[in-house]
Amino acid sequence: MVVCTIGVLANTMNIAVLTRRDMAAAPINRLLKWLAVADVFVMIEYVPFVIYRHLVLPEKLDFPYSWAMYLLFHMHFAQILHTASICLTLSLAIWRYLAIKYSDKSHILCTERRCSIAILTSFILPPILCAPTFMVFDIHTKNVTDKFGNPDIAYHVDSDYQGTLYQANFWVHGVVIKLLPCSILTVISVWLIRALYNANQHQKKLRNYNACPAAEKMVKRQNKADKRTDRTTKMLLAVLLLFLVTELPQGIMGLMSGLLGWCFFKRCYDLFGELMDFLALLNGAINFVLYCSMSRQFRQTFRQLLLQPHLARFLPPTASHSDSHNQNTCTEKIKR
């Protein structure tokens, strides 16, 4: 719950910074903003789940139908938005790859319209990919006895462990939603690391070329642009690598559940389920730290966002002063 609370606050600050006028224009920042929005909703919805499961449920020792309904909603809602986060992260990686690999065509490939399509697709595609889960998991009943020895009915969310649909669900979840994006991100991350290395080598050559006085000004300008590009690439690379560390184990576990069946799912996947959820939530919570530590523009905008309300108290109302000055000038002209 602490991670969720910190994550909600951190991602809310991400949204506040990334929606500022000087930040919102960049397509990369638009993708990061919607990634923060998806993470915020996942964490907000996760808080009542944690409170009820770890604080309320152990005291009550029952499993009411309302809890089973909420658990089913929680499972589908979290999976859809988490899949949306995966799609947005994949879009970020592909976007950066295109911007660097085809820099001369970036004005055609990386347009505002294409960015809007990528964002829209990232939220439309997840419900389609998660459709097998909707059909596999349902509310089941179990005859139990309460603490007084009276017969009772417990409601719980479970799946039917037989049939093609059950196997297909884990293949879609493990391979299509997890391992395929992780594979693409691994290839792009390796390419970005290579691009950063080549950029550093290029900057070393430019520094040697800087010995010529006539080219000094041009080289400094080029170095400044290259450093800005490198900082953005390093920040996105950190986001991608953190995502891989979080999602790759989940993809492998999902694939093994599809291959080995329900026995592996119940004994292993369920056992590490909360740990993997914690890592996913932690991943969404620490993006703010990455942005602050690796993006100077993000730090400056965040500082302005914090200081602006406080500075406004001490600054004189310049607009109203100029208006009154203009009004007095007009009055004097009329008198004359």
ZADO-1210 file (C-alpha; in nm, 4 decimals, padded with zeros to 6 digits):
<atoms>
<atom x="00.0000" y="00.0000" z="00.0000" code="MET" pos="1"/>
<atom x="00.2972" y="00.2297" z="00.0675" code="VAL" pos="2"/>
<atom x="00.4255" y="00.1675" z="-00.2858" code="VAL" pos="3"/>
<atom x="00.0802" y="00.2468" z="-00.4287" code="CYS" pos="4"/>
<atom x="00.0533" y="00.5713" z="-00.2302" code="THR" pos="5"/>
<atom x="00.4000" y="00.6879" z="-00.3316" code="ILE" pos="6"/>
<atom x="00.3353" y="00.5744" z="-00.6891" code="GLY" pos="7"/>
<atom x="00.0089" y="00.7687" z="-00.7159" code="VAL" pos="8"/>
<atom x="00.1780" y="01.0866" z="-00.5883" code="LEU" pos="9"/>
<atom x="00.4830" y="01.0394" z="-00.8126" code="ALA" pos="10"/>
<atom x="00.2804" y="00.9701" z="-01.1269" code="ASN" pos="11"/>
<atom x="00.0459" y="01.2603" z="-01.0495" code="THR" pos="12"/>
<atom x="00.3539" y="01.4842" z="-01.0464" code="MET" pos="13"/>
<atom x="00.4653" y="01.3222" z="-01.3726" code="ASN" pos="14"/>
<atom x="00.1325" y="01.4125" z="-01.5318" code="ILE" pos="15"/>
<atom x="00.1469" y="01.7671" z="-01.3919" code="ALA" pos="16"/>
<atom x="00.4949" y="01.8238" z="-01.5364" code="VAL" pos="17"/>
<atom x="00.4394" y="01.6498" z="-01.8705" code="LEU" pos="18"/>
<atom x="00.1203" y="01.8482" z="-01.9391" code="THR" pos="19"/>
<atom x="00.2989" y="02.1839" z="-01.9068" code="ARG" pos="20"/>
<atom x="00.3059" y="02.3835" z="-02.2286" code="ARG" pos="21"/>
<atom x="00.6818" y="02.3515" z="-02.2856" code="ASP" pos="22"/>
<atom x="00.6716" y="01.9741" z="-02.2261" code="MET" pos="23"/>
<atom x="00.3401" y="01.8651" z="-02.3772" code="ALA" pos="24"/>
<atom x="00.4381" y="01.9380" z="-02.7377" code="ALA" pos="25"/>
<atom x="00.6916" y="01.6536" z="-02.7664" code="ALA" pos="26"/>
<atom x="00.5367" y="01.3192" z="-02.8744" code="PRO" pos="27"/>
<atom x="00.7689" y="01.1286" z="-02.6369" code="ILE" pos="28"/>
<atom x="00.6298" y="01.3289" z="-02.3452" code="ASN" pos="29"/>
<atom x="00.2736" y="01.2564" z="-02.4574" code="ARG" pos="30"/>
<atom x="00.3475" y="00.8835" z="-02.4462" code="LEU" pos="31"/>
<atom x="00.5111" y="00.9198" z="-02.1039" code="LEU" pos="32"/>
<atom x="00.2097" y="01.1163" z="-01.9796" code="LYS" pos="33"/>
<atom x="-00.0390" y="00.8455" z="-02.0767" code="TRP" pos="34"/>
<atom x="00.1925" y="00.5816" z="-01.9309" code="LEU" pos="35"/>
<atom x="00.1716" y="00.7723" z="-01.6010" code="ALA" pos="36"/>
<atom x="-00.2092" y="00.7934" z="-01.6327" code="VAL" pos="37"/>
<atom x="-00.2367" y="00.4153" z="-01.6745" code="ALA" pos="38"/>
<atom x="-00.0069" y="00.3570" z="-01.3755" code="ASP" pos="39"/>
<atom x="-00.2088" y="00.5982" z="-01.1584" code="VAL" pos="40"/>
<atom x="-00.5361" y="00.4150" z="-01.2230" code="PHE" pos="41"/>
<atom x="-00.3746" y="00.0756" z="-01.1584" code="VAL" pos="42"/>
<atom x="-00.2356" y="00.1919" z="-00.8233" code="MET" pos="43"/>
<atom x="-00.5530" y="00.3706" z="-00.7125" code="ILE" pos="44"/>
<atom x="-00.7586" y="00.0585" z="-00.7814" code="GLU" pos="45"/>
<atom x="-00.4997" y="-00.1631" z="-00.6092" code="TYR" pos="46"/>
<atom x="-00.5304" y="00.0182" z="-00.2726" code="VAL" pos="47"/>
<atom x="-00.8799" y="-00.1126" z="-00.1756" code="PRO" pos="48"/>
<atom x="-00.7730" y="-00.4614" z="-00.2871" code="PHE" pos="49"/>
<atom x="-00.4745" y="-00.4547" z="-00.0490" code="VAL" pos="50"/>
<atom x="-00.6796" y="-00.3078" z="00.2379" code="ILE" pos="51"/>
<atom x="-00.9576" y="-00.5651" z="00.2093" code="TYR" pos="52"/>
<atom x="-00.7381" y="-00.8679" z="00.1462" code="ARG" pos="53"/>
<atom x="-00.4770" y="-00.8048" z="00.4163" code="HIS" pos="54"/>
<atom x="-00.6720" y="-00.6080" z="00.6783" code="LEU" pos="55"/>
<atom x="-01.0444" y="-00.6842" z="00.6505" code="VAL" pos="56"/>
<atom x="-01.0572" y="-01.0399" z="00.5160" code="LEU" pos="57"/>
<atom x="-00.8326" y="-01.2085" z="00.7793" code="PRO" pos="58"/>
<atom x="-01.0559" y="-01.0675" z="01.0548" code="GLU" pos="59"/>
<atom x="-01.3838" y="-01.1742" z="00.8935" code="LYS" pos="60"/>
<atom x="-01.2704" y="-01.5191" z="00.7765" code="LEU" pos="61"/>
<atom x="-01.5363" y="-01.5296" z="00.5052" code="ASP" pos="62"/>
<atom x="-01.5459" y="-01.4838" z="00.1301" code="PHE" pos="63"/>
<atom x="-01.8656" y="-01.2970" z="00.0357" code="PRO" pos="64"/>
<atom x="-02.0025" y="-01.2690" z="-00.3162" code="TYR" pos="65"/>
<atom x="-01.9321" y="-00.8940" z="-00.3235" code="SER" pos="66"/>
<atom x="-01.5630" y="-00.9620" z="-00.2589" code="TRP" pos="67"/>
<atom x="-01.5533" y="-01.2193" z="-00.5387" code="ALA" pos="68"/>
<atom x="-01.7153" y="-00.9685" z="-00.7765" code="MET" pos="69"/>
<atom x="-01.4624" y="-00.7021" z="-00.6842" code="TYR" pos="70"/>
<atom x="-01.1734" y="-00.9487" z="-00.7154" code="LEU" pos="71"/>
<atom x="-01.2890" y="-01.0421" z="-01.0659" code="LEU" pos="72"/>
<atom x="-01.3133" y="-00.6732" z="-01.1596" code="PHE" pos="73"/>
<atom x="-00.9737" y="-00.6022" z="-01.0028" code="HIS" pos="74"/>
<atom x="-00.8079" y="-00.8823" z="-01.1964" code="MET" pos="75"/>
<atom x="-00.9473" y="-00.7737" z="-01.5351" code="HIS" pos="76"/>
<atom x="-00.9070" y="-00.3986" z="-01.4744" code="PHE" pos="77"/>
<atom x="-00.5452" y="-00.4291" z="-01.3597" code="ALA" pos="78"/>
<atom x="-00.4555" y="-00.6616" z="-01.6464" code="GLN" pos="79"/>
<atom x="-00.6083" y="-00.4329" z="-01.9108" code="ILE" pos="80"/>
<atom x="-00.4338" y="-00.1201" z="-01.7830" code="LEU" pos="81"/>
<atom x="-00.1075" y="-00.3046" z="-01.7255" code="HIS" pos="82"/>
<atom x="-00.1234" y="-00.4309" z="-02.0837" code="THR" pos="83"/>
<atom x="-00.1863" y="-00.0707" z="-02.1918" code="ALA" pos="84"/>
<atom x="00.1327" y="00.0268" z="-02.0066" code="SER" pos="85"/>
<atom x="00.3190" y="-00.2455" z="-02.1961" code="ILE" pos="86"/>
<atom x="00.1850" y="-00.1155" z="-02.5292" code="CYS" pos="87"/>
<atom x="00.2825" y="00.2427" z="-02.4397" code="LEU" pos="88"/>
<atom x="00.6322" y="00.1329" z="-02.3347" code="THR" pos="89"/>
<atom x="00.6683" y="-00.0559" z="-02.6619" code="LEU" pos="90"/>
<atom x="00.5499" y="00.2544" z="-02.8492" code="SER" pos="91"/>
<atom x="00.8127" y="00.4614" z="-02.6654" code="LEU" pos="92"/>
<atom x="01.0891" y="00.2243" z="-02.7706" code="ALA" pos="93"/>
<atom x="00.9785" y="00.2071" z="-03.1343" code="ILE" pos="94"/>
<atom x="00.9308" y="00.5857" z="-03.1436" code="TRP" pos="95"/>
<atom x="01.2832" y="00.6499" z="-03.0176" code="ARG" pos="96"/>
<atom x="01.4250" y="00.3908" z="-03.2561" code="TYR" pos="97"/>
<atom x="01.2600" y="00.5598" z="-03.5543" code="LEU" pos="98"/>
<atom x="01.3662" y="00.9074" z="-03.4384" code="ALA" pos="99"/>
<atom x="01.7335" y="00.8040" z="-03.4206" code="ILE" pos="100"/>
<atom x="01.7563" y="00.5466" z="-03.6994" code="LYS" pos="101"/>
<atom x="01.5657" y="00.7563" z="-03.9530" code="TYR" pos="102"/>
<atom x="01.6394" y="01.1056" z="-03.8230" code="SER" pos="103"/>
<atom x="01.6143" y="01.2544" z="-04.1723" code="ASP" pos="104"/>
<atom x="01.2573" y="01.1196" z="-04.2037" code="LYS" pos="105"/>
<atom x="01.1451" y="01.1819" z="-03.8446" code="SER" pos="106"/>
<atom x="00.9194" y="01.4692" z="-03.9548" code="HIS" pos="107"/>
<atom x="00.7246" y="01.2107" z="-04.1588" code="ILE" pos="108"/>
<atom x="00.7452" y="00.9043" z="-03.9319" code="LEU" pos="109"/>
<atom x="00.7121" y="01.0763" z="-03.5914" code="CYS" pos="110"/>
<atom x="00.4159" y="01.3089" z="-03.6407" code="THR" pos="111"/>
<atom x="00.1540" y="01.4211" z="-03.3884" code="GLU" pos="112"/>
<atom x="-00.1103" y="01.2170" z="-03.5709" code="ARG" pos="113"/>
<atom x="00.0961" y="00.8973" z="-03.5522" code="ARG" pos="114"/>
<atom x="00.1556" y="00.9611" z="-03.1824" code="CYS" pos="115"/>
<atom x="-00.2198" y="00.9954" z="-03.1236" code="SER" pos="116"/>
<atom x="-00.2781" y="00.6701" z="-03.3145" code="ILE" pos="117"/>
<atom x="-00.0145" y="00.4922" z="-03.1019" code="ALA" pos="118"/>
<atom x="-00.1761" y="00.6150" z="-02.7787" code="ILE" pos="119"/>
<atom x="-00.5269" y="00.5231" z="-02.8936" code="LEU" pos="120"/>
<atom x="-00.4133" y="00.1780" z="-03.0087" code="THR" pos="121"/>
<atom x="-00.2406" y="00.1211" z="-02.6737" code="SER" pos="122"/>
<atom x="-00.5766" y="00.1535" z="-02.4970" code="PHE" pos="123"/>
<atom x="-00.7962" y="-00.0225" z="-02.7571" code="ILE" pos="124"/>
<atom x="-00.5778" y="-00.3318" z="-02.8075" code="LEU" pos="125"/>
<atom x="-00.5530" y="-00.4540" z="-02.4414" code="PRO" pos="126"/>
<atom x="-00.9242" y="-00.5493" z="-02.3979" code="PRO" pos="127"/>
<atom x="-00.8966" y="-00.7557" z="-02.7180" code="ILE" pos="128"/>
<atom x="-00.5768" y="-00.9302" z="-02.6047" code="LEU" pos="129"/>
<atom x="-00.7223" y="-00.9960" z="-02.2583" code="CYS" pos="130"/>
<atom x="-01.0475" y="-01.1441" z="-02.3949" code="ALA" pos="131"/>
<atom x="-00.9439" y="-01.5080" z="-02.3212" code="PRO" pos="132"/>
<atom x="-00.9007" y="-01.4158" z="-01.9527" code="THR" pos="133"/>
<atom x="-01.2564" y="-01.2803" z="-01.9415" code="PHE" pos="134"/>
<atom x="-01.3881" y="-01.6190" z="-02.0557" code="MET" pos="135"/>
<atom x="-01.1587" y="-01.8411" z="-01.8469" code="VAL" pos="136"/>
<atom x="-01.1947" y="-01.6890" z="-01.4992" code="PHE" pos="137"/>
<atom x="-01.5289" y="-01.6785" z="-01.3201" code="ASP" pos="138"/>
<atom x="-01.6839" y="-01.6824" z="-00.9721" code="ILE" pos="139"/>
<atom x="-01.7038" y="-02.0288" z="-00.8142" code="HIS" pos="140"/>
<atom x="-01.8695" y="-02.1498" z="-00.4938" code="THR" pos="141"/>
<atom x="-01.7375" y="-02.3772" z="-00.2223" code="LYS" pos="142"/>
<atom x="-01.9178" y="-02.5330" z="00.0744" code="ASN" pos="143"/>
<atom x="-01.7444" y="-02.4391" z="00.4000" code="VAL" pos="144"/>
<atom x="-01.8225" y="-02.4141" z="00.7718" code="THR" pos="145"/>
<atom x="-01.8018" y="-02.0878" z="00.9632" code="ASP" pos="146"/>
<atom x="-01.6285" y="-02.0401" z="01.3007" code="LYS" pos="147"/>
<atom x="-01.9432" y="-02.1591" z="01.4803" code="PHE" pos="148"/>
<atom x="-01.9547" y="-02.4850" z="01.2816" code="GLY" pos="149"/>
<atom x="-02.2512" y="-02.3833" z="01.0668" code="ASN" pos="150"/>
<atom x="-02.2499" y="-02.4686" z="00.6943" code="PRO" pos="151"/>
<atom x="-02.1816" y="-02.1729" z="00.4671" code="ASP" pos="152"/>
<atom x="-02.0940" y="-02.0901" z="00.1066" code="ILE" pos="153"/>
<atom x="-01.7656" y="-01.9200" z="00.0126" code="ALA" pos="154"/>
<atom x="-01.7295" y="-01.7376" z="-00.3196" code="TYR" pos="155"/>
<atom x="-01.3933" y="-01.7243" z="-00.4931" code="HIS" pos="156"/>
<atom x="-01.2520" y="-01.6430" z="-00.8363" code="VAL" pos="157"/>
<atom x="-01.1026" y="-01.9374" z="-01.0187" code="ASP" pos="158"/>
<atom x="-01.0679" y="-02.0835" z="-01.3666" code="SER" pos="159"/>
<atom x="-01.1635" y="-02.4063" z="-01.5374" code="ASP" pos="160"/>
<atom x="-00.8371" y="-02.5973" z="-01.5693" code="TYR" pos="161"/>
<atom x="-00.9354" y="-02.7873" z="-01.8798" code="GLN" pos="162"/>
<atom x="-00.9946" y="-02.7110" z="-02.2428" code="GLY" pos="163"/>
<atom x="-00.8216" y="-02.5268" z="-02.5224" code="THR" pos="164"/>
<atom x="-00.9300" y="-02.1831" z="-02.4019" code="LEU" pos="165"/>
<atom x="-00.7466" y="-02.2278" z="-02.0712" code="TYR" pos="166"/>
<atom x="-00.4234" y="-02.3168" z="-02.2518" code="GLN" pos="167"/>
<atom x="-00.4727" y="-02.0369" z="-02.5062" code="ALA" pos="168"/>
<atom x="-00.5137" y="-01.7834" z="-02.2259" code="ASN" pos="169"/>
<atom x="-00.1678" y="-01.8542" z="-02.0860" code="PHE" pos="170"/>
<atom x="-00.0120" y="-01.8589" z="-02.4308" code="TRP" pos="171"/>
<atom x="-00.1631" y="-01.5195" z="-02.5125" code="VAL" pos="172"/>
<atom x="-00.0713" y="-01.3765" z="-02.1714" code="HIS" pos="173"/>
<atom x="00.2758" y="-01.5309" z="-02.1554" code="GLY" pos="174"/>
<atom x="00.3881" y="-01.4966" z="-02.5169" code="VAL" pos="175"/>
<atom x="00.1866" y="-01.2223" z="-02.6915" code="VAL" pos="176"/>
<atom x="00.1431" y="-00.9805" z="-02.3996" code="ILE" pos="177"/>
<atom x="00.4711" y="-01.0434" z="-02.2138" code="LYS" pos="178"/>
<atom x="00.7491" y="-01.2256" z="-02.4006" code="LEU" pos="179"/>
<atom x="00.6930" y="-01.0761" z="-02.7471" code="LEU" pos="180"/>
<atom x="00.7125" y="-00.7128" z="-02.6239" code="PRO" pos="181"/>
<atom x="01.0106" y="-00.8069" z="-02.4048" code="CYS" pos="182"/>
<atom x="01.1892" y="-00.9567" z="-02.7061" code="SER" pos="183"/>
<atom x="01.1246" y="-00.6459" z="-02.9166" code="ILE" pos="184"/>
<atom x="01.2339" y="-00.4190" z="-02.6312" code="LEU" pos="185"/>
<atom x="01.5517" y="-00.6230" z="-02.5818" code="THR" pos="186"/>
<atom x="01.6487" y="-00.5813" z="-02.9476" code="VAL" pos="187"/>
<atom x="01.5692" y="-00.2080" z="-02.9433" code="ILE" pos="188"/>
<atom x="01.7521" y="-00.1592" z="-02.6113" code="SER" pos="189"/>
<atom x="02.0651" y="-00.3254" z="-02.7502" code="VAL" pos="190"/>
<atom x="02.0402" y="-00.1050" z="-03.0590" code="TRP" pos="191"/>
<atom x="01.9991" y="00.2090" z="-02.8440" code="LEU" pos="192"/>
<atom x="02.3036" y="00.1140" z="-02.6341" code="ILE" pos="193"/>
<atom x="02.4992" y="00.0712" z="-02.9550" code="ARG" pos="194"/>
<atom x="02.3704" y="00.4067" z="-03.0830" code="ALA" pos="195"/>
<atom x="02.4823" y="00.5758" z="-02.7596" code="LEU" pos="196"/>
<atom x="02.8270" y="00.4200" z="-02.7936" code="TYR" pos="197"/>
<atom x="02.8568" y="00.5400" z="-03.1533" code="ASN" pos="198"/>
<atom x="02.7399" y="00.8871" z="-03.0476" code="ALA" pos="199"/>
<atom x="03.0120" y="00.9024" z="-02.7822" code="ASN" pos="200"/>
<atom x="03.2730" y="00.8012" z="-03.0380" code="GLN" pos="201"/>
<atom x="03.1393" y="01.0693" z="-03.2728" code="HIS" pos="202"/>
<atom x="03.1661" y="01.3340" z="-02.9992" code="GLN" pos="203"/>
<atom x="03.5276" y="01.2357" z="-02.9337" code="LYS" pos="204"/>
<atom x="03.6064" y="01.2873" z="-03.3015" code="LYS" pos="205"/>
<atom x="03.4334" y="01.6255" z="-03.2939" code="LEU" pos="206"/>
<atom x="03.6396" y="01.7308" z="-02.9923" code="ARG" pos="207"/>
<atom x="03.9547" y="01.6472" z="-03.1855" code="ASN" pos="208"/>
<atom x="03.8192" y="01.8406" z="-03.4819" code="TYR" pos="209"/>
<atom x="03.7537" y="02.1327" z="-03.2472" code="ASN" pos="210"/>
<atom x="04.1201" y="02.2310" z="-03.2801" code="ALA" pos="211"/>
<atom x="04.0243" y="02.4278" z="-03.5912" code="CYS" pos="212"/>
<atom x="03.9071" y="02.7775" z="-03.4742" code="PRO" pos="213"/>
<atom x="03.6744" y="02.8279" z="-03.7695" code="ALA" pos="214"/>
<atom x="03.4738" y="02.5175" z="-03.6832" code="ALA" pos="215"/>
<atom x="03.4668" y="02.5736" z="-03.3061" code="GLU" pos="216"/>
<atom x="03.1252" y="02.7405" z="-03.2934" code="LYS" pos="217"/>
<atom x="02.9618" y="02.4813" z="-03.5187" code="MET" pos="218"/>
<atom x="03.1107" y="02.1921" z="-03.3222" code="VAL" pos="219"/>
<atom x="02.9898" y="02.3336" z="-02.9883" code="LYS" pos="220"/>
<atom x="02.6381" y="02.3682" z="-03.1256" code="ARG" pos="221"/>
<atom x="02.6470" y="02.0115" z="-03.2565" code="GLN" pos="222"/>
<atom x="02.7814" y="01.8796" z="-02.9254" code="ASN" pos="223"/>
<atom x="02.5005" y="02.0506" z="-02.7349" code="LYS" pos="224"/>
<atom x="02.2340" y="01.8940" z="-02.9600" code="ALA" pos="225"/>
<atom x="02.3987" y="01.5516" z="-02.9364" code="ASP" pos="226"/>
<atom x="02.4126" y="01.5672" z="-02.5562" code="LYS" pos="227"/>
<atom x="02.0422" y="01.6561" z="-02.5393" code="ARG" pos="228"/>
<atom x="01.9583" y="01.3608" z="-02.7647" code="THR" pos="229"/>
<atom x="02.1802" y="01.1291" z="-02.5591" code="ASP" pos="230"/>
<atom x="02.0134" y="01.2332" z="-02.2316" code="ARG" pos="231"/>
<atom x="01.6685" y="01.1562" z="-02.3711" code="THR" pos="232"/>
<atom x="01.7875" y="00.8217" z="-02.5067" code="THR" pos="233"/>
<atom x="01.9527" y="00.7276" z="-02.1752" code="LYS" pos="234"/>
<atom x="01.6359" y="00.8123" z="-01.9825" code="MET" pos="235"/>
<atom x="01.4169" y="00.6034" z="-02.2126" code="LEU" pos="236"/>
<atom x="01.6725" y="00.3224" z="-02.2060" code="LEU" pos="237"/>
<atom x="01.6529" y="00.3163" z="-01.8252" code="ALA" pos="238"/>
<atom x="01.2717" y="00.2968" z="-01.8479" code="VAL" pos="239"/>
<atom x="01.2959" y="00.0080" z="-02.0961" code="LEU" pos="240"/>
<atom x="01.5513" y="-00.1897" z="-01.8944" code="LEU" pos="241"/>
<atom x="01.3489" y="-00.1467" z="-01.5759" code="LEU" pos="242"/>
<atom x="01.0432" y="-00.2688" z="-01.7646" code="PHE" pos="243"/>
<atom x="01.2326" y="-00.5763" z="-01.8890" code="LEU" pos="244"/>
<atom x="01.3476" y="-00.6689" z="-01.5377" code="VAL" pos="245"/>
<atom x="00.9858" y="-00.6508" z="-01.4201" code="THR" pos="246"/>
<atom x="00.7987" y="-00.8111" z="-01.7094" code="GLU" pos="247"/>
<atom x="01.0324" y="-01.0838" z="-01.8346" code="LEU" pos="248"/>
<atom x="00.9864" y="-01.3116" z="-01.5277" code="PRO" pos="249"/>
<atom x="00.6077" y="-01.2754" z="-01.5596" code="GLN" pos="250"/>
<atom x="00.6246" y="-01.3750" z="-01.9257" code="GLY" pos="251"/>
<atom x="00.8366" y="-01.6809" z="-01.8478" code="ILE" pos="252"/>
<atom x="00.6008" y="-01.7860" z="-01.5669" code="MET" pos="253"/>
<atom x="00.2984" y="-01.7422" z="-01.7947" code="GLY" pos="254"/>
<atom x="00.4643" y="-01.9474" z="-02.0681" code="LEU" pos="255"/>
<atom x="00.5525" y="-02.2257" z="-01.8225" code="MET" pos="256"/>
<atom x="00.1927" y="-02.2263" z="-01.6966" code="SER" pos="257"/>
<atom x="00.0740" y="-02.2795" z="-02.0538" code="GLY" pos="258"/>
<atom x="00.3234" y="-02.5606" z="-02.1112" code="LEU" pos="259"/>
<atom x="00.2996" y="-02.7431" z="-01.7768" code="LEU" pos="260"/>
<atom x="-00.0668" y="-02.6847" z="-01.6963" code="GLY" pos="261"/>
<atom x="-00.2639" y="-02.5947" z="-01.3870" code="TRP" pos="262"/>
<atom x="-00.0320" y="-02.7731" z="-01.1422" code="CYS" pos="263"/>
<atom x="00.2540" y="-02.5335" z="-01.2164" code="PHE" pos="264"/>
<atom x="00.0141" y="-02.2378" z="-01.2142" code="PHE" pos="265"/>
<atom x="-00.1254" y="-02.3173" z="-00.8694" code="LYS" pos="266"/>
<atom x="00.2050" y="-02.4148" z="-00.7078" code="ARG" pos="267"/>
<atom x="00.4411" y="-02.1582" z="-00.8615" code="CYS" pos="268"/>
<atom x="00.2561" y="-01.8765" z="-01.0376" code="TYR" pos="269"/>
<atom x="00.0188" y="-01.8160" z="-00.7470" code="ASP" pos="270"/>
<atom x="00.3112" y="-01.8350" z="-00.5039" code="LEU" pos="271"/>
<atom x="00.5033" y="-01.5534" z="-00.6746" code="PHE" pos="272"/>
<atom x="00.1973" y="-01.3597" z="-00.7921" code="GLY" pos="273"/>
<atom x="00.2102" y="-01.0939" z="-00.5199" code="GLU" pos="274"/>
<atom x="00.5858" y="-01.0487" z="-00.5630" code="LEU" pos="275"/>
<atom x="00.5431" y="-00.9892" z="-00.9367" code="MET" pos="276"/>
<atom x="00.2578" y="-00.7463" z="-00.8681" code="ASP" pos="277"/>
<atom x="00.4827" y="-00.5614" z="-00.6234" code="PHE" pos="278"/>
<atom x="00.7617" y="-00.5350" z="-00.8827" code="LEU" pos="279"/>
<atom x="00.5169" y="-00.4076" z="-01.1449" code="ALA" pos="280"/>
<atom x="00.3840" y="-00.1423" z="-00.9045" code="LEU" pos="281"/>
<atom x="00.7381" y="-00.0468" z="-00.8037" code="LEU" pos="282"/>
<atom x="00.8285" y="-00.0091" z="-01.1701" code="ASN" pos="283"/>
<atom x="00.5464" y="00.2402" z="-01.2182" code="GLY" pos="284"/>
<atom x="00.6318" y="00.4262" z="-00.8977" code="ALA" pos="285"/>
<atom x="01.0002" y="00.5013" z="-00.9606" code="ILE" pos="286"/>
<atom x="00.9679" y="00.6451" z="-01.3112" code="ASN" pos="287"/>
<atom x="00.9446" y="00.9903" z="-01.1498" code="PHE" pos="288"/>
<atom x="01.2894" y="00.9379" z="-00.9953" code="VAL" pos="289"/>
<atom x="01.4273" y="00.8380" z="-01.3356" code="LEU" pos="290"/>
<atom x="01.2827" y="01.1448" z="-01.5065" code="TYR" pos="291"/>
<atom x="01.4174" y="01.3799" z="-01.2377" code="CYS" pos="292"/>
<atom x="01.7630" y="01.2249" z="-01.2347" code="SER" pos="293"/>
<atom x="01.8085" y="01.1951" z="-01.6113" code="MET" pos="294"/>
<atom x="01.6160" y="01.4843" z="-01.7697" code="SER" pos="295"/>
<atom x="01.7266" y="01.8424" z="-01.7030" code="ARG" pos="296"/>
<atom x="01.4183" y="01.9839" z="-01.8747" code="GLN" pos="297"/>
<atom x="01.1923" y="01.7710" z="-01.6519" code="PHE" pos="298"/>
<atom x="01.3748" y="01.8973" z="-01.3397" code="ARG" pos="299"/>
<atom x="01.3488" y="02.2587" z="-01.4496" code="GLN" pos="300"/>
<atom x="00.9783" y="02.2293" z="-01.5294" code="THR" pos="301"/>
<atom x="00.9104" y="02.0502" z="-01.2012" code="PHE" pos="302"/>
<atom x="01.0995" y="02.3220" z="-01.0115" code="ARG" pos="303"/>
<atom x="00.8969" y="02.5929" z="-01.1856" code="GLN" pos="304"/>
<atom x="00.5765" y="02.4057" z="-01.1076" code="LEU" pos="305"/>
<atom x="00.6632" y="02.3987" z="-00.7376" code="LEU" pos="306"/>
<atom x="00.8011" y="02.7518" z="-00.7082" code="LEU" pos="307"/>
<atom x="00.5516" y="02.9388" z="-00.9254" code="GLN" pos="308"/>
<atom x="00.2651" y="02.9509" z="-00.6681" code="PRO" pos="309"/>
<atom x="00.5077" y="03.0686" z="-00.3962" code="HIS" pos="310"/>
<atom x="00.6740" y="03.3303" z="-00.6166" code="LEU" pos="311"/>
<atom x="00.3358" y="03.4674" z="-00.7212" code="ALA" pos="312"/>
<atom x="00.2765" y="03.5805" z="-00.3615" code="ARG" pos="313"/>
<atom x="00.5820" y="03.8057" z="-00.3619" code="PHE" pos="314"/>
<atom x="00.5761" y="03.9322" z="-00.7217" code="LEU" pos="315"/>
<atom x="00.3813" y="04.2543" z="-00.7905" code="PRO" pos="316"/>
<atom x="00.0731" y="04.2282" z="-01.0139" code="PRO" pos="317"/>
<atom x="00.2514" y="04.3568" z="-01.3226" code="THR" pos="318"/>
<atom x="-00.0427" y="04.3143" z="-01.5559" code="ALA" pos="319"/>
<atom x="-00.2809" y="04.5159" z="-01.3429" code="SER" pos="320"/>
<atom x="-00.0133" y="04.7829" z="-01.2871" code="HIS" pos="321"/>
<atom x="00.0411" y="04.8246" z="-01.6608" code="SER" pos="322"/>
<atom x="-00.3325" y="04.8368" z="-01.7179" code="ASP" pos="323"/>
<atom x="-00.3737" y="05.1161" z="-01.4630" code="SER" pos="324"/>
<atom x="-00.0780" y="05.2999" z="-01.6151" code="HIS" pos="325"/>
<atom x="-00.2319" y="05.2784" z="-01.9629" code="ASN" pos="326"/>
<atom x="-00.5650" y="05.3940" z="-01.8249" code="GLN" pos="327"/>
<atom x="-00.4040" y="05.7005" z="-01.6623" code="ASN" pos="328"/>
<atom x="-00.2217" y="05.7824" z="-01.9857" code="THR" pos="329"/>
<atom x="-00.5454" y="05.7672" z="-02.1839" code="CYS" pos="330"/>
<atom x="-00.7183" y="05.9909" z="-01.9274" code="THR" pos="331"/>
<atom x="-00.4440" y="06.2529" z="-01.9569" code="GLU" pos="332"/>
<atom x="-00.4737" y="06.2491" z="-02.3359" code="LYS" pos="333"/>
<atom x="-00.8494" y="06.3022" z="-02.3166" code="ILE" pos="334"/>
<atom x="-00.8028" y="06.5940" z="-02.0787" code="LYS" pos="335"/>
<atom x="-00.5615" y="06.7572" z="-02.3196" code="ARG" pos="336"/>
</atoms>
